[in-house]
Amino acid sequence: MTYLDLSAIGLRYGDNVILDGIDLSVEQGEMHVLLGPSGCGKTTLLRSIAGLVQPDRGAIHLAGRAIEMLHPKDRGIGMVFQHYALFPNMTVRQNLAFGLEQRRLVRKVIDEKIDAVLEIVSLQNKADARPRQLSGGQKQRVALARALVLEPSLLLLDEPLSALDAQIRKRLRDELKRIQRRTGLTSILVTHDQDEALSLGDRISVMNNGRITQTASGPEIFYRPADLFVAKFIGNANILTAAEFSRLIGRDFDQTAIIHPHVFKIGKASEGSNLFEVAATVVETVAAGNVVRYVMQANGIMFNVEAQSAMNEECLAAGTGTTLSINPSNGHFLKEN
């Protein structure tokens, strides 16, 4: 069931078009991700939903109610920012109590709500700590708890993990997914990190130049991008023109080929299969844990190949000749302009 519905959202700053007639529907209980490069309009769209930016045109409905003209505090929306914005002189419990106290709830109810949300974000033992005593990941969980404790109808997350280092970011990403699944809270997350989007999003909207280019599940966007922008932005697929792909496999194609590196099989095709064989030369080898990434050349075409590796298994050195097998049906093809 559609829970949040955006219709023809537009915004200009002078001659600059920031949001260009955006339509978007978000289902109840969904984690929806807005993904795109810096300056594509994703944060402005998020802030428009929150009421922190007023679009020039368009309608926003949340749970069947028009909210585009409402003040931010009347929209029932929680927001978590990139920077924690915690009160430094308050404990974690006091930070969480602040918004509830503004609603003039009785102390018993406030304490019950805080205890419940601290358990959800696994910070029961940090209730009396101050922000300076917390790690970056713990501070972000407090910021999330501060939004959750107000029991919003919709949760907006503006690149909440971008200020964290890689290991903490991955752990908190998993934690965020667990929390969202547990609460069932409809959420929209903004990020420019494709791994984050693919890990967290039930569906992803890829944005470019103020427009939504494609909305779909992570696998759909990864394997079947709607256009070249999405193909280049998501993953590290080989993007070969029709002429290049035709030359690579020795068969005529009239479409641009999107071929992911792991689609290639190193070695000869099994007899009777419909795989194409290509003689290739290794140009560069990078061993990255259980994956080996190769740059190879065949028929004058450079492309990337990935293969799984086992412990003590030899990688192909630069200059080594090999045979690749490929099934074109495992690729994705786009009509050329």
C-alpha positions in Angstrom: 0.0 0.0 0.0 1.3 3.4 -0.9 2.1 5.3 2.3 4.0 8.3 1.0 3.2 9.8 -2.4 5.1 12.6 -4.1 3.6 14.2 -7.2 5.3 16.6 -9.6 7.7 18.0 -7.0 9.6 20.9 -8.6 12.0 23.5 -7.2 14.2 26.1 -8.9 16.8 28.5 -7.5 17.0 31.2 -10.1 17.9 29.5 -13.4 19.0 26.3 -11.6 16.5 23.4 -11.6 17.0 21.5 -8.4 14.0 19.2 -8.5 12.4 18.6 -11.9 8.9 17.2 -11.6 9.6 14.3 -9.3 7.0 11.5 -8.8 7.6 8.9 -6.1 5.6 6.4 -4.1 6.9 4.7 -1.0 5.2 1.6 0.5 4.3 1.3 4.2 7.1 -0.3 6.1 9.6 0.1 3.3 13.2 1.2 3.5 13.5 3.4 0.4 16.9 4.8 -0.6 17.6 7.9 -2.6 20.9 7.3 -4.4 22.9 9.6 -6.6 26.0 11.8 -6.9 26.5 15.0 -5.0 24.3 17.8 -6.3 21.6 15.5 -7.9 18.9 16.8 -5.6 18.4 13.9 -3.2 18.9 15.8 0.0 16.8 18.7 -1.2 14.0 16.2 -1.9 14.4 14.7 1.6 14.2 18.1 3.2 11.1 18.9 1.0 9.4 15.9 2.5 10.4 17.1 6.0 9.2 20.6 5.4 12.6 22.2 5.8 12.5 23.2 2.1 9.4 24.5 0.3 9.1 23.3 -3.3 7.7 25.6 -5.9 5.1 23.1 -7.0 3.8 19.6 -6.3 1.9 17.6 -3.7 3.1 15.4 -0.8 0.7 12.9 0.8 1.6 11.0 3.9 -0.8 8.2 5.0 -3.5 9.8 2.8 -3.0 13.3 4.3 -1.7 16.3 2.3 1.3 17.7 4.2 3.0 20.0 1.7 1.7 23.1 3.4 2.2 21.9 7.0 4.9 23.2 9.3 7.6 20.6 9.9 6.6 20.0 13.5 3.1 19.1 12.4 4.1 16.5 9.8 4.8 13.7 12.2 8.2 13.1 10.6 11.5 12.2 12.3 14.8 13.1 10.8 18.4 11.9 11.4 21.1 14.1 10.0 24.7 13.4 9.0 25.9 15.3 12.0 24.6 14.1 15.3 23.6 17.5 16.7 23.4 16.2 20.3 23.2 18.5 23.3 26.8 18.2 24.7 25.8 19.1 28.2 23.1 16.5 28.5 23.3 12.8 29.1 21.9 10.3 26.5 18.7 10.0 28.5 18.3 13.7 28.7 18.9 14.1 25.0 16.1 11.6 24.3 13.8 13.2 26.9 14.0 16.7 25.4 11.5 16.2 22.7 9.1 14.3 24.9 9.3 17.0 27.5 8.3 19.6 24.9 5.1 17.5 24.5 4.5 17.8 28.2 4.3 14.0 28.8 4.4 12.8 32.4 7.7 11.6 33.6 6.7 7.9 33.9 5.7 7.8 30.3 8.9 9.6 29.2 11.0 7.1 31.1 9.1 4.1 29.6 9.5 5.4 26.1 13.2 6.1 26.6 13.9 2.7 28.1 12.2 1.0 25.2 14.1 2.9 22.5 17.5 2.5 24.3 16.8 -1.3 24.2 16.1 -1.1 20.5 19.4 0.7 19.7 21.4 -1.4 22.3 22.5 1.6 24.4 20.9 0.7 27.8 24.3 0.9 29.4 25.0 4.4 28.0 21.9 6.1 29.3 23.9 8.3 31.7 26.9 9.0 29.4 27.4 12.4 27.8 28.2 12.7 24.0 31.9 13.3 24.6 32.1 9.8 26.2 30.6 8.1 23.2 32.1 6.7 20.0 31.0 8.0 16.6 28.8 5.0 16.1 27.2 5.3 19.5 26.5 9.0 18.9 24.7 8.2 15.7 22.6 5.6 17.4 21.6 8.2 20.0 20.6 10.5 17.1 18.5 7.7 15.7 17.0 6.9 19.1 16.1 10.6 19.5 14.1 10.4 16.3 12.5 7.0 17.2 11.4 8.0 20.7 9.0 10.5 19.2 7.2 7.7 17.3 7.2 9.4 13.9 5.0 8.3 11.0 8.0 8.5 8.7 11.8 8.4 9.3 14.1 10.4 7.1 17.9 9.7 7.2 20.3 12.1 5.5 23.6 10.3 4.9 23.6 9.2 8.6 26.7 7.0 8.2 29.0 9.1 6.1 31.0 10.6 8.9 32.0 7.2 10.3 35.1 5.1 9.4 34.6 2.0 7.2 34.4 -0.7 9.9 32.0 1.3 12.2 30.0 2.3 9.1 29.4 -1.3 8.1 28.5 -2.4 11.6 26.0 0.5 12.0 24.6 -0.2 8.6 23.7 -3.7 9.7 22.3 -2.3 13.0 20.2 0.3 11.1 18.7 -2.5 9.0 17.9 -4.6 12.0 16.3 -1.6 13.8 14.2 -0.6 10.7 13.0 -4.2 10.3 12.2 -4.5 14.0 10.2 -1.3 14.2 8.6 -1.6 10.7 8.9 2.2 10.4 8.6 3.5 6.9 12.0 5.1 6.1 13.8 7.1 3.4 17.6 7.1 3.4 19.8 9.4 1.3 23.2 8.3 0.3 25.8 8.5 -2.5 27.3 5.1 -1.4 26.0 2.3 -3.7 27.0 -0.5 -1.3 25.0 1.2 1.5 22.0 1.6 -0.9 22.1 -2.0 -2.1 22.5 -3.4 1.5 19.7 -1.3 3.0 17.2 -0.5 0.4 14.0 -2.5 -0.2 13.8 -0.3 -3.3 16.2 2.3 -4.6 15.5 5.5 -6.6 18.6 6.6 -8.5 18.7 10.4 -9.0 20.5 12.5 -11.5 20.1 16.3 -12.3 17.0 16.7 -10.2 15.2 13.7 -11.7 14.6 10.1 -10.7 16.2 8.0 -13.4 15.1 4.6 -12.1 13.2 3.1 -9.2 13.5 -0.6 -8.6 14.9 -3.2 -6.2 18.7 -3.4 -5.7 19.2 -6.5 -8.0 17.0 -5.0 -10.7 19.0 -1.8 -10.8 22.4 -3.6 -10.5 21.7 -6.1 -13.3 19.2 -4.3 -15.5 20.0 -0.5 -15.3 17.5 1.7 -17.2 20.1 3.8 -18.9 23.9 4.4 -19.2 23.9 6.8 -16.2 22.6 4.1 -13.9 24.9 1.5 -15.4 27.9 3.7 -14.8 26.9 4.7 -11.3 26.0 1.3 -9.9 28.6 -1.4 -9.7 31.7 -1.7 -12.0 30.2 -3.2 -15.1 32.0 -3.2 -18.4 30.1 -0.9 -20.7 30.9 -1.8 -24.3 29.5 -0.1 -27.4 27.7 -2.3 -30.0 30.8 -2.2 -32.2 33.2 -3.1 -29.3 31.0 -6.0 -28.1 30.7 -7.3 -31.6 34.4 -7.2 -32.0 35.0 -8.9 -28.7 32.9 -12.0 -29.4 33.0 -12.0 -33.2 29.2 -11.7 -33.6 27.1 -8.7 -34.7 25.3 -6.8 -32.0 23.4 -3.5 -32.4 23.1 -2.5 -28.7 25.4 -1.2 -25.9 26.4 -4.2 -23.7 26.5 -4.0 -19.9 28.6 -7.0 -18.8 29.5 -7.4 -15.2 33.1 -8.6 -14.5 32.0 -11.8 -12.7 29.9 -12.9 -15.8 33.1 -13.9 -17.6 34.4 -17.5 -16.9 38.1 -18.0 -17.1 38.7 -21.2 -19.1 37.2 -23.0 -22.1 33.5 -23.5 -22.5 32.1 -26.9 -21.8 31.3 -28.9 -25.0 27.8 -28.3 -26.2 27.3 -25.1 -24.3 26.2 -21.9 -26.0 29.1 -19.9 -24.5 31.4 -17.8 -26.7 35.1 -18.3 -26.3 37.5 -15.4 -26.5 41.3 -15.5 -26.4 42.5 -12.8 -23.9 45.6 -11.5 -22.3 46.0 -10.4 -18.7 47.0 -6.7 -18.5 46.8 -6.2 -14.7 46.1 -8.3 -11.7 44.8 -7.2 -8.3 44.2 -9.8 -5.5 41.6 -8.5 -3.1 40.9 -11.2 -0.5 38.7 -13.9 -2.0 38.3 -12.0 -5.3 40.9 -11.5 -8.0 40.3 -8.5 -10.3 41.8 -8.6 -13.7 42.1 -6.1 -16.5 42.2 -8.1 -19.7 42.4 -7.4 -23.4 40.8 -9.3 -26.3 40.5 -8.3 -29.9 41.7 -4.8 -29.0 39.1 -4.3 -26.3 40.0 -3.7 -22.6 37.6 -4.9 -19.9 37.4 -6.1 -16.3 37.1 -9.7 -15.2 36.5 -10.9 -11.6 37.2 -14.5 -10.3 36.9 -16.1 -6.9 40.2 -17.3 -5.5 41.1 -19.9 -2.9 43.9 -19.9 -0.4 47.3 -20.6 -2.1 45.7 -20.4 -5.5 47.9 -18.8 -8.1 46.6 -15.7 -9.8 47.2 -15.1 -13.5 50.2 -12.8 -13.9 50.2 -9.8 -16.2 51.1 -10.9 -19.8 49.5 -14.4 -19.4 47.3 -15.6 -22.2 44.0 -17.3 -21.3 40.6 -18.2 -22.7 37.4 -16.6 -21.5 33.9 -17.9 -21.9 30.9 -15.7 -21.9 27.1 -16.2 -22.4 25.7 -12.9 -23.9 22.3 -13.7 -22.3 24.0 -12.9 -18.9 24.6 -9.4 -20.0 22.2 -6.4 -20.2 21.7 -4.5 -23.4 20.6 -0.9 -24.1 19.6 0.6 -27.4 22.2 3.0 -28.7 21.2 6.6 -29.5 
